[in-house]
Structures are given as C-alpha cells and as structure tokens.
Amino acid sequence: MMGEGFGHWGRTFAIPTLIYPGFRKRSLQAIQKDVEVFTQAAAYGHHRFLVTEIGCGLAGFTAKDIAPFFAGCVDLPNVTLPASFWRVLNQGRR
C-alpha cells in the first residue's frame, strides 16, 4: 500500500528497515519489534508469507543481524524464510 510502511496489506506484510526521507537505517530494536508483530499476525493468519532478506540490501544489515528476529517463525507452516536466515538460525541450534 503506497505510503504505508508497516503492516498487513492484502497478501503482504511490510516491515520497514529504512527511514524516509534520507534513507537512514532503522534501529535493530525497532525492526525486531516489527518482526514480533509480524510473527504474531502470521501465527493466527491464513496467508502464506514468503519472507525476503529484509534489511540485507539497501539498509546494509546482514542475515546474522536480522535472522534471529525470525526465530519465532521457525515452526509456523505458513512462513517460508530465506536460506540465509535458515543458516543463521540453524547455527544457533547447535
């Protein structure tokens, strides 16, 4: 939804990693809180979510920074995480 940077819209869920204008990074703490909201919504929703490597492009974060926030999605059958996130999450299980 144009102009809406966070939340569930149609078949998507937006989690912002940059602050506009200026393209400044959002804090990892702010992103983590948004991912927690996403995880709760996904747990009770009927939609399938294909998670991208959020924050790992223009925002400059790494999978190691972001993936741990998605640990609550590991057992959700309607959430698919990127391979780079799985590598990080599986390292934490050892």
C-alpha positions in Angstrom: 0.0 0.0 0.0 1.6 3.2 -1.2 2.6 5.4 1.7 2.1 2.7 4.4 5.5 1.4 5.5 4.4 -1.2 8.1 1.7 -3.8 8.5 -0.5 -6.3 6.7 -1.8 -5.1 3.4 -3.6 -7.6 1.1 -1.3 -10.6 0.7 1.8 -8.8 2.0 3.2 -7.6 5.3 5.6 -4.7 5.2 8.5 -4.4 7.7 10.5 -1.2 7.1 14.2 -1.2 7.6 14.9 2.3 6.3 13.6 5.7 7.5 12.5 8.1 4.7 13.5 10.7 3.7 17.2 10.3 3.9 17.4 6.5 3.7 18.7 6.2 7.2 18.7 2.8 8.9 16.1 2.0 11.4 17.4 0.6 14.7 17.7 -3.2 15.0 15.5 -2.9 18.1 12.7 -1.2 16.1 13.0 -3.9 13.4 12.8 -6.6 16.0 9.6 -5.2 17.4 8.1 -5.1 14.0 9.1 -8.7 13.3 7.5 -9.7 16.6 4.2 -8.2 15.4 4.6 -10.0 12.1 5.2 -13.3 13.8 2.0 -12.9 15.9 0.0 -12.0 12.9 1.4 -14.9 10.8 0.7 -17.3 13.7 -3.0 -16.5 13.6 -3.4 -15.7 9.9 -4.5 -17.8 6.9 -2.0 -16.3 4.5 1.3 -17.8 3.3 4.3 -15.5 3.8 7.5 -15.7 1.8 9.9 -13.7 3.8 12.7 -11.9 1.9 16.1 -11.0 3.3 14.7 -7.8 4.7 17.3 -5.2 5.6 20.0 -7.1 3.8 20.1 -4.8 0.8 19.9 -1.0 0.9 19.8 -0.9 4.7 23.1 -2.7 4.9 22.3 -5.3 7.6 23.3 -8.9 7.4 21.4 -12.1 7.8 23.3 -12.6 11.0 21.7 -9.3 12.2 18.1 -9.9 11.1 17.6 -13.7 11.1 17.4 -14.2 14.9 14.3 -11.9 15.0 12.5 -14.6 12.9 13.2 -17.5 15.3 9.5 -17.4 16.3 8.6 -18.2 12.7 10.6 -21.5 12.5 7.6 -23.7 13.4 5.0 -21.7 11.5 3.9 -23.8 8.5 2.7 -20.7 6.6 6.0 -18.8 6.8 8.9 -19.5 4.5 12.3 -18.0 5.4 15.2 -17.4 3.1 18.1 -19.9 3.1 20.5 -17.2 4.5 18.2 -16.8 7.5 18.0 -20.6 8.0 21.8 -20.9 8.0 22.0 -18.3 10.8 19.1 -19.9 12.8 20.5 -23.4 12.5 23.9 -22.2 13.8 22.1 -21.1 17.0 20.6 -24.6 17.5 23.9 -26.4 17.7 
